[in-house]
Amino acid sequence: MKRRNFLLGAAAGAALGAWPLASTASPVGARDLPARRAGTGPAAGIPSSRLLILVELQGGNDAWNTVIPYAEPAYRRLRPTLAIPRDQVVQLDRQRGLHPALAGLLPAWQAGELAVVEGVGCPAANLSHFRAQQIGATASAADAYRDDGWVARALTQDGQARTAWQVNGEAGPLWTLDTQLHVIAADAVDTARPACTQAFATALQAALASRDMPMAAIKLTMPGFDTHHAQTPIHARLLGELATGLSVLRDGLRKAGRWDETLVMTYGEFGRRPAQNADGGTEHGAVSAQLLLGGRVAGGFHGAPLVFDRLDGAGDAIPAVDFRSVYASVLWQWWRRDPQSVLGGRFDRLPLLRV
């Protein structure tokens, strides 16, 4: 398993108990964020066994070379060197397919356990990394500012709290709300060092050793998707690591009988533009694609296919699915939370789950 695959592989092993759980010792590189209040328990309305695993593709994943419109002539015209050769695409239907590095996800697709949500974005998108990450974490409009995350609001909606864990990256606004939310995060571990495999595994073991509150969510961050230069090898490596990690996660949770109670969702701050740039990469773009996996996922395509005849004046694509529609679908279908009260507005829901 490659170096970054520990992010998902560690989560798989920890979530299903493949490793012995840590005892009372605190691992190096892990810390407790706001401590929970005594007496809190599972939030009413959220099934106690339902786990949401969020996988952040940090930097802005290129949707056009992830879910590839291989039958579209404009795809190759706009990407003369970045376009994936048709005979290498993992074809899912007669129009679209996956990057060859994602071939490991084909069994999940064939089993109806992989959903591909296309055309996702934020209206009037802000393409600054920091601001876009804030918007995604708080589920706010592009011109609105708030400091409480949508997951935190869902988990503490009725004054109760459930445990969430974060692996890699800083514990930002996705979690923050009040002291009821208990998060264990691994601090500043260098992802270039093989030793971090054990560091994150240890952090997750410690998190799962706290059995007094049920686990509701895990967030994993994969950095490196800001591919302005020499995208082809970088993107292939990242997607390969993602596919391996997700496959490990799926296999382990299926063996443990936990796959039906787990929902995995990828997301990122934005996507990339349809046309490649002069440096063999792509610039920040408004449209992305998200992957959802799980035993209860309604597999197949959702949202709106990536198209080349709806570009704006800057040559960027126009989102067809508000990112908050994906959140609303997960909130209601997975956690039985009222999306309007969590998101502060009504958003169309997609039939992403079989529940």
VOPAGU-2260 file (C-alpha; in pm, 1 decimal, decimal comma):
REM VOPAGU-2260
SITE   aa  ch    i         X         Y         Z
SITE  MET   A    0       0,0       0,0       0,0
SITE  LYS   A    1     143,5     341,1     -93,1
SITE  ARG   A    2     220,4     607,0     161,7
SITE  ARG   A    3    -103,9     801,3     154,8
SITE  ASN   A    4    -323,0     492,8     143,2
SITE  PHE   A    5    -286,0     476,0     520,8
SITE  LEU   A    6    -551,2     747,2     542,4
SITE  LEU   A    7    -826,1     520,6     421,4
SITE  GLY   A    8    -665,8     190,6     512,5
SITE  ALA   A    9    -617,3     301,2     870,4
SITE  ALA   A   10    -976,8     413,6     890,3
SITE  ALA   A   11   -1091,3      79,4     759,0
SITE  GLY   A   12    -889,8    -115,7    1009,6
SITE  ALA   A   13    -983,9     105,0    1301,0
SITE  ALA   A   14   -1352,0     131,5    1215,5
SITE  LEU   A   15   -1396,2    -243,5    1194,5
SITE  GLY   A   16   -1157,6    -334,2    1472,4
SITE  ALA   A   17    -889,6    -497,7    1261,3
SITE  TRP   A   18    -628,4    -356,9    1496,6
SITE  PRO   A   19    -638,9    -402,2    1872,3
SITE  LEU   A   20    -790,2     -88,7    2021,6
SITE  ALA   A   21    -551,8     138,5    2205,8
SITE  SER   A   22    -570,0     152,3    2581,6
SITE  THR   A   23    -567,0     467,0    2791,4
SITE  ALA   A   24    -235,9     592,7    2654,8
SITE  SER   A   25    -256,0     902,9    2431,6
SITE  PRO   A   26     -71,1     858,2    2100,1
SITE  VAL   A   27     202,9    1096,1    1996,9
SITE  GLY   A   28      62,0    1347,9    1748,0
SITE  ALA   A   29    -297,7    1327,7    1867,7
SITE  ARG   A   30    -489,6    1571,5    2081,1
SITE  ASP   A   31    -833,7    1622,0    2223,0
SITE  LEU   A   32   -1019,9    1921,6    2086,2
SITE  PRO   A   33   -1320,8    2065,7    2275,3
SITE  ALA   A   34   -1415,8    1815,1    2542,9
SITE  ARG   A   35   -1768,7    1677,8    2559,2
SITE  ARG   A   36   -2004,6    1757,9    2842,3
SITE  ALA   A   37   -2088,0    1488,6    3090,4
SITE  GLY   A   38   -2414,5    1314,8    3033,4
SITE  THR   A   39   -2437,6    1362,6    2657,8
SITE  GLY   A   40   -2544,1    1067,7    2447,4
SITE  PRO   A   41   -2650,5     975,4    2094,1
SITE  ALA   A   42   -2836,4    1247,4    1908,1
SITE  ALA   A   43   -3202,1    1162,4    1868,4
SITE  GLY   A   44   -3298,7    1077,5    1513,1
SITE  ILE   A   45   -2956,0     957,5    1397,3
SITE  PRO   A   46   -2937,9     577,0    1380,2
SITE  SER   A   47   -2672,5     484,1    1634,5
SITE  SER   A   48   -2478,8     257,2    1400,1
SITE  ARG   A   49   -2462,5     491,9    1100,2
SITE  LEU   A   50   -2108,4     606,4    1019,3
SITE  LEU   A   51   -2024,7     882,0     769,3
SITE  ILE   A   52   -1668,6     888,0     634,0
SITE  LEU   A   53   -1580,5    1212,1     456,1
SITE  VAL   A   54   -1280,9    1201,3     223,2
SITE  GLU   A   55   -1158,4    1548,1     132,3
SITE  LEU   A   56    -970,7    1567,5    -198,4
SITE  GLN   A   57    -792,2    1884,4    -101,5
SITE  GLY   A   58    -679,3    2127,2    -369,3
SITE  GLY   A   59    -960,5    2081,2    -619,5
SITE  ASN   A   60    -991,4    1744,7    -792,6
SITE  ASP   A   61   -1019,0    1740,8   -1172,4
SITE  ALA   A   62   -1364,5    1597,0   -1235,1
SITE  TRP   A   63   -1313,4    1584,2   -1612,0
SITE  ASN   A   64   -1033,8    1328,6   -1577,3
SITE  THR   A   65   -1202,3    1147,4   -1289,7
SITE  VAL   A   66   -1541,5    1085,2   -1452,0
SITE  ILE   A   67   -1436,2    1102,4   -1813,6
SITE  PRO   A   68   -1674,4    1204,3   -2096,6
SITE  TYR   A   69   -1470,2     988,4   -2333,7
SITE  ALA   A   70   -1725,9     995,4   -2617,3
SITE  GLU   A   71   -1733,6    1377,8   -2627,2
SITE  PRO   A   72   -1510,2    1518,4   -2909,3
SITE  ALA   A   73   -1465,3    1849,7   -2726,8
SITE  TYR   A   74   -1300,9    1663,0   -2438,8
SITE  ARG   A   75    -999,2    1578,6   -2652,2
SITE  ARG   A   76   -1002,8    1912,8   -2830,8
SITE  LEU   A   77    -977,2    2104,7   -2501,7
SITE  ARG   A   78    -727,9    1857,7   -2352,5
SITE  PRO   A   79    -488,7    1760,9   -2632,0
SITE  THR   A   80    -231,8    1609,2   -2393,5
SITE  LEU   A   81    -434,1    1560,1   -2073,4
SITE  ALA   A   82    -721,8    1361,6   -2225,1
SITE  ILE   A   83    -717,7     997,1   -2117,8
SITE  PRO   A   84    -700,5     766,9   -2423,6
SITE  ARG   A   85   -1036,7     607,9   -2490,5
SITE  ASP   A   86    -899,8     254,3   -2474,5
SITE  GLN   A   87    -767,2     320,4   -2121,9
SITE  VAL   A   88   -1087,7     457,4   -1974,9
SITE  VAL   A   89   -1275,3     227,7   -1737,1
SITE  GLN   A   90   -1600,3     256,5   -1930,2
SITE  LEU   A   91   -1917,2     269,2   -1719,0
SITE  ASP   A   92   -2156,7     336,1   -2005,7
SITE  ARG   A   93   -2133,2     448,1   -2368,3
SITE  GLN   A   94   -2056,3     806,9   -2274,5
SITE  ARG   A   95   -1863,9     810,4   -1948,1
SITE  GLY   A   96   -1601,3     619,0   -1758,3
SITE  LEU   A   97   -1347,2     639,9   -1480,7
SITE  HIS   A   98    -979,6     724,4   -1488,4
SITE  PRO   A   99    -780,4     399,9   -1528,3
SITE  ALA   A  100    -625,8     454,9   -1184,3
SITE  LEU   A  101    -976,6     412,1   -1039,1
SITE  ALA   A  102   -1019,6      64,4   -1184,4
SITE  GLY   A  103   -1019,1     -75,5    -831,8
SITE  LEU   A  104   -1363,3      80,7    -780,1
SITE  LEU   A  105   -1519,9    -121,0   -1061,8
SITE  PRO   A  106   -1635,5    -405,9    -832,2
SITE  ALA   A  107   -1825,6    -153,0    -619,7
SITE  TRP   A  108   -1983,6      -4,6    -933,0
SITE  GLN   A  109   -2084,0    -347,0   -1061,4
SITE  ALA   A  110   -2236,7    -429,9    -722,5
SITE  GLY   A  111   -2444,5    -110,4    -731,0
SITE  GLU   A  112   -2253,0      32,1    -433,0
SITE  LEU   A  113   -2087,6     329,2    -603,0
SITE  ALA   A  114   -2274,4     649,3    -687,4
SITE  VAL   A  115   -2119,9     916,6    -909,5
SITE  VAL   A  116   -2265,3    1264,2    -861,3
SITE  GLU   A  117   -2175,1    1491,7   -1152,7
SITE  GLY   A  118   -2201,2    1864,0   -1212,3
SITE  VAL   A  119   -2163,2    1962,4    -846,5
SITE  GLY   A  120   -2067,0    2314,4    -748,6
SITE  CYS   A  121   -2143,9    2629,6    -556,4
SITE  PRO   A  122   -2348,9    2906,5    -719,4
SITE  ALA   A  123   -2125,8    3211,1    -776,3
SITE  ALA   A  124   -1832,6    2995,4    -672,0
SITE  ASN   A  125   -1531,7    3143,9    -496,6
SITE  LEU   A  126   -1218,3    2978,5    -636,2
SITE  SER   A  127    -985,1    3069,5    -352,2
SITE  HIS   A  128    -880,1    2751,9    -170,9
SITE  PHE   A  129    -926,7    2883,7     181,6
SITE  ARG   A  130   -1257,8    3054,5     119,0
SITE  ALA   A  131   -1398,1    2765,5     -85,1
SITE  GLN   A  132   -1301,4    2521,9     190,6
SITE  GLN   A  133   -1485,8    2742,3     440,1
SITE  ILE   A  134   -1795,7    2747,5     220,3
SITE  GLY   A  135   -1792,7    2371,5     178,7
SITE  ALA   A  136   -1739,1    2301,0     547,2
SITE  THR   A  137   -2008,1    2540,9     667,2
SITE  ALA   A  138   -2251,8    2481,1     377,6
SITE  SER   A  139   -2297,6    2853,9     337,3
SITE  ALA   A  140   -2364,1    3064,8      31,3
SITE  ALA   A  141   -2061,3    3212,1    -144,9
SITE  ASP   A  142   -2131,3    3555,2       3,6
SITE  ALA   A  143   -2219,4    3438,0     356,1
SITE  TYR   A  144   -1985,6    3378,8     648,2
SITE  ARG   A  145   -2037,3    3147,1     944,1
SITE  ASP   A  146   -1809,3    2949,2    1171,8
SITE  ASP   A  147   -2012,2    2636,9    1247,8
SITE  GLY   A  148   -1980,7    2331,9    1026,1
SITE  TRP   A  149   -2273,4    2148,9     868,4
SITE  VAL   A  150   -2168,7    1816,9    1022,5
SITE  ALA   A  151   -2139,8    1974,1    1366,4
SITE  ARG   A  152   -2485,1    2128,1    1329,4
SITE  ALA   A  153   -2631,2    1792,6    1232,1
SITE  LEU   A  154   -2466,8    1602,8    1515,6
SITE  THR   A  155   -2567,7    1853,3    1781,9
SITE  GLN   A  156   -2898,9    1965,2    1636,6
SITE  ASP   A  157   -3103,8    1879,1    1943,3
SITE  GLY   A  158   -2846,2    1951,5    2211,0
SITE  GLN   A  159   -2702,5    1601,1    2213,6
SITE  ALA   A  160   -2355,0    1513,1    2088,2
SITE  ARG   A  161   -2193,4    1222,4    1910,5
SITE  THR   A  162   -1827,0    1168,5    1844,6
SITE  ALA   A  163   -1646,9    1268,1    1526,7
SITE  TRP   A  164   -1283,0    1207,7    1440,0
SITE  GLN   A  165   -1054,1    1383,0    1201,2
SITE  VAL   A  166    -743,5    1233,0    1043,8
SITE  ASN   A  167    -485,3    1459,2     877,5
SITE  GLY   A  168    -532,7    1830,6     831,7
SITE  GLU   A  169    -654,5    2087,8    1080,9
SITE  ALA   A  170    -983,3    2062,4    1267,7
SITE  GLY   A  171   -1153,1    2352,2    1095,6
SITE  PRO   A  172   -1512,0    2474,3    1064,0
SITE  LEU   A  173   -1654,4    2138,4     960,0
SITE  TRP   A  174   -1662,8    2044,0    1326,1
SITE  THR   A  175   -1676,1    2362,0    1530,2
SITE  LEU   A  176   -1999,8    2446,5    1710,3
SITE  ASP   A  177   -1970,9    2424,0    2089,4
SITE  THR   A  178   -1802,9    2218,7    2357,0
SITE  GLN   A  179   -2043,1    1928,8    2310,1
SITE  LEU   A  180   -1861,1    1808,3    1998,9
SITE  HIS   A  181   -1569,5    1580,2    2086,8
SITE  VAL   A  182   -1304,0    1545,9    1816,9
SITE  ILE   A  183    -973,1    1365,5    1818,3
SITE  ALA   A  184    -741,3    1486,8    1544,8
SITE  ALA   A  185    -392,0    1384,0    1444,0
SITE  ASP   A  186    -158,5    1683,1    1445,5
SITE  ALA   A  187      80,3    1789,6    1169,7
SITE  VAL   A  188     217,4    1456,5    1053,6
SITE  ASP   A  189     442,4    1472,1     749,2
SITE  THR   A  190     265,6    1270,8     477,6
SITE  ALA   A  191     595,7    1219,2     294,6
SITE  ARG   A  192     731,9    1000,5     574,5
SITE  PRO   A  193     642,1     629,4     590,6
SITE  ALA   A  194     631,3     654,5     970,8
SITE  CYS   A  195     306,1     849,6     954,1
SITE  THR   A  196     123,6     526,6     864,8
SITE  GLN   A  197     160,2     412,9    1224,0
SITE  ALA   A  198      91,1     764,2    1356,1
SITE  PHE   A  199    -252,2     784,4    1200,6
SITE  ALA   A  200    -337,4     425,2    1279,3
SITE  THR   A  201    -252,8     495,0    1642,5
SITE  ALA   A  202    -464,1     809,8    1644,7
SITE  LEU   A  203    -765,1     622,9    1510,5
SITE  GLN   A  204    -716,7     339,7    1757,0
SITE  ALA   A  205    -718,3     589,8    2040,0
SITE  ALA   A  206   -1034,2     751,4    1907,5
SITE  LEU   A  207   -1215,4     421,4    1888,0
SITE  ALA   A  208   -1101,7     325,1    2236,2
SITE  SER   A  209   -1337,1     594,4    2368,9
SITE  ARG   A  210   -1647,2     377,9    2376,3
SITE  ASP   A  211   -1861,4     604,6    2593,1
SITE  MET   A  212   -1994,6     788,1    2288,3
SITE  PRO   A  213   -2086,4     626,5    1954,5
SITE  MET   A  214   -1883,3     723,8    1650,7
SITE  ALA   A  215   -2079,7     921,3    1390,8
SITE  ALA   A  216   -1826,0    1064,1    1147,0
SITE  ILE   A  217   -1464,3    1043,6    1036,2
SITE  LYS   A  218   -1297,0    1297,2     809,5
SITE  LEU   A  219    -986,6    1205,5     609,3
SITE  THR   A  220    -787,7    1454,5     402,2
SITE  MET   A  221    -589,1    1367,9      88,8
SITE  PRO   A  222    -382,5    1672,4     -15,8
SITE  GLY   A  223    -220,6    1734,9    -352,8
SITE  PHE   A  224    -509,4    1780,0    -596,6
SITE  ASP   A  225    -417,7    2137,3    -694,5
SITE  THR   A  226    -273,3    2022,9   -1027,5
SITE  HIS   A  227    -167,8    2341,6   -1208,4
SITE  HIS   A  228     144,0    2176,0   -1351,4
SITE  ALA   A  229     228,8    1831,6   -1494,0
SITE  GLN   A  230    -108,2    1692,7   -1394,9
SITE  THR   A  231     -98,3    1354,7   -1568,4
SITE  PRO   A  232     136,9    1159,5   -1335,1
SITE  ILE   A  233      30,3    1344,1   -1019,5
SITE  HIS   A  234    -340,6    1289,3   -1074,5
SITE  ALA   A  235    -294,5     924,6   -1169,8
SITE  ARG   A  236     -97,7     859,2    -849,5
SITE  LEU   A  237    -352,2    1035,2    -627,7
SITE  LEU   A  238    -650,9     860,0    -782,3
SITE  GLY   A  239    -472,3     527,4    -756,3
SITE  GLU   A  240    -413,4     583,0    -385,5
SITE  LEU   A  241    -774,9     686,9    -341,6
SITE  ALA   A  242    -902,0     375,2    -519,5
SITE  THR   A  243    -676,7     146,1    -317,8
SITE  GLY   A  244    -782,5     304,1       8,1
SITE  LEU   A  245   -1152,0     288,2     -74,1
SITE  SER   A  246   -1118,9     -73,4    -184,1
SITE  VAL   A  247    -944,2    -164,5     141,9
SITE  LEU   A  248   -1215,8      14,9     332,4
SITE  ARG   A  249   -1495,9    -161,7     144,8
SITE  ASP   A  250   -1342,6    -508,2     173,2
SITE  GLY   A  251   -1271,5    -474,4     542,2
SITE  LEU   A  252   -1611,4    -336,9     636,4
SITE  ARG   A  253   -1790,8    -600,3     429,5
SITE  LYS   A  254   -1602,9    -876,5     610,1
SITE  ALA   A  255   -1691,8    -717,2     941,7
SITE  GLY   A  256   -2059,0    -685,9     850,3
SITE  ARG   A  257   -2043,0    -304,7     880,4
SITE  TRP   A  258   -2064,6    -202,6     514,5
SITE  ASP   A  259   -2441,5    -145,0     517,9
SITE  GLU   A  260   -2397,4      95,9     808,9
SITE  THR   A  261   -2117,5     297,7     646,3
SITE  LEU   A  262   -2140,8     579,1     392,5
SITE  VAL   A  263   -1824,0     712,8     230,3
SITE  MET   A  264   -1837,9    1046,0      48,1
SITE  THR   A  265   -1559,7    1228,1    -136,9
SITE  TYR   A  266   -1567,1    1603,5    -171,6
SITE  GLY   A  267   -1340,5    1901,7    -230,4
SITE  GLU   A  268   -1344,7    2279,0    -239,5
SITE  PHE   A  269   -1397,5    2301,0    -617,7
SITE  GLY   A  270   -1298,1    2134,8    -944,6
SITE  ARG   A  271   -1084,3    2222,7   -1246,5
SITE  ARG   A  272   -1158,2    2393,6   -1577,2
SITE  PRO   A  273   -1243,9    2193,8   -1890,5
SITE  ALA   A  274    -941,6    2312,1   -2090,7
SITE  GLN   A  275    -585,2    2230,9   -1998,0
SITE  ASN   A  276    -334,4    2511,2   -1946,9
SITE  ALA   A  277       4,6    2571,2   -2104,8
SITE  ASP   A  278     183,9    2389,7   -1822,0
SITE  GLY   A  279      16,8    2054,4   -1870,8
SITE  GLY   A  280    -223,0    2114,0   -1586,0
SITE  THR   A  281    -561,2    2269,9   -1515,5
SITE  GLU   A  282    -682,0    2584,6   -1340,4
SITE  HIS   A  283    -940,0    2612,2   -1063,2
SITE  GLY   A  284   -1290,4    2543,4   -1188,1
SITE  ALA   A  285   -1644,2    2562,4   -1053,5
SITE  VAL   A  286   -1766,2    2209,0   -1127,3
SITE  SER   A  287   -1667,0    1889,3    -950,8
SITE  ALA   A  288   -1782,7    1529,7    -917,2
SITE  GLN   A  289   -1837,4    1337,2    -595,4
SITE  LEU   A  290   -1820,8     965,3    -523,5
SITE  LEU   A  291   -2036,3     791,0    -264,1
SITE  LEU   A  292   -1982,8     430,2    -159,0
SITE  GLY   A  293   -2162,3     202,5      81,3
SITE  GLY   A  294   -2384,6     -99,9     113,7
SITE  ARG   A  295   -2696,3     119,0     102,5
SITE  VAL   A  296   -2583,5     348,5    -178,7
SITE  ALA   A  297   -2805,1     370,0    -486,8
SITE  GLY   A  298   -2532,1     303,2    -739,5
SITE  GLY   A  299   -2513,3     473,5   -1075,5
SITE  PHE   A  300   -2495,7     825,8   -1210,9
SITE  HIS   A  301   -2665,5    1115,3   -1034,4
SITE  GLY   A  302   -2674,9    1486,5   -1095,8
SITE  ALA   A  303   -2597,5    1616,1   -1444,5
SITE  PRO   A  304   -2323,8    1496,5   -1683,2
SITE  LEU   A  305   -2028,6    1723,1   -1745,9
SITE  VAL   A  306   -2098,6    1913,6   -2066,3
SITE  PHE   A  307   -1895,1    2141,3   -2289,7
SITE  ASP   A  308   -2172,7    2356,9   -2435,8
SITE  ARG   A  309   -2258,0    2537,8   -2109,3
SITE  LEU   A  310   -1931,9    2723,4   -2043,9
SITE  ASP   A  311   -1922,7    3077,5   -1909,3
SITE  GLY   A  312   -1731,7    3368,7   -2056,4
SITE  ALA   A  313   -1412,5    3258,6   -1883,8
SITE  GLY   A  314   -1433,5    2908,1   -2027,5
SITE  ASP   A  315   -1545,2    2751,8   -1701,9
SITE  ALA   A  316   -1832,0    2507,9   -1659,0
SITE  ILE   A  317   -2155,7    2604,5   -1484,4
SITE  PRO   A  318   -2265,6    2386,4   -1190,0
SITE  ALA   A  319   -2590,1    2197,9   -1239,6
SITE  VAL   A  320   -2616,9    2061,0    -883,2
SITE  ASP   A  321   -2579,9    2280,1    -575,1
SITE  PHE   A  322   -2329,7    2109,5    -342,4
SITE  ARG   A  323   -2579,5    2154,7     -60,6
SITE  SER   A  324   -2820,1    1923,8    -244,0
SITE  VAL   A  325   -2570,7    1643,2    -184,5
SITE  TYR   A  326   -2546,6    1739,0     182,5
SITE  ALA   A  327   -2926,0    1759,2     210,4
SITE  SER   A  328   -2958,6    1411,9      62,3
SITE  VAL   A  329   -2707,6    1266,8     307,4
SITE  LEU   A  330   -2858,5    1447,2     605,3
SITE  TRP   A  331   -3209,0    1316,2     541,7
SITE  GLN   A  332   -3147,6     976,0     385,0
SITE  TRP   A  333   -2854,0     870,3     604,2
SITE  TRP   A  334   -2896,4    1047,8     936,8
SITE  ARG   A  335   -3268,4    1137,9     928,3
SITE  ARG   A  336   -3180,3    1498,5    1002,0
SITE  ASP   A  337   -3396,3    1784,3     874,7
SITE  PRO   A  338   -3184,6    1937,0     595,5
SITE  GLN   A  339   -3352,8    2275,7     608,6
SITE  SER   A  340   -3277,3    2330,4     975,3
SITE  VAL   A  341   -2913,9    2223,4     929,9
SITE  LEU   A  342   -2846,3    2400,1     599,3
SITE  GLY   A  343   -3065,9    2704,8     650,7
SITE  GLY   A  344   -3261,1    2660,7     327,9
SITE  ARG   A  345   -3436,1    2416,5      99,1
SITE  PHE   A  346   -3229,4    2223,3    -152,5
SITE  ASP   A  347   -3334,8    1953,0    -394,7
SITE  ARG   A  348   -3247,8    1604,3    -276,2
SITE  LEU   A  349   -3097,6    1331,9    -492,1
SITE  PRO   A  350   -3193,6     964,4    -453,8
SITE  LEU   A  351   -2846,1     863,8    -342,3
SITE  LEU   A  352   -2931,7     593,0     -92,3
SITE  ARG   A  353   -3148,6     282,7     -63,2
SITE  VAL   A  354   -3283,4     319,8     288,7
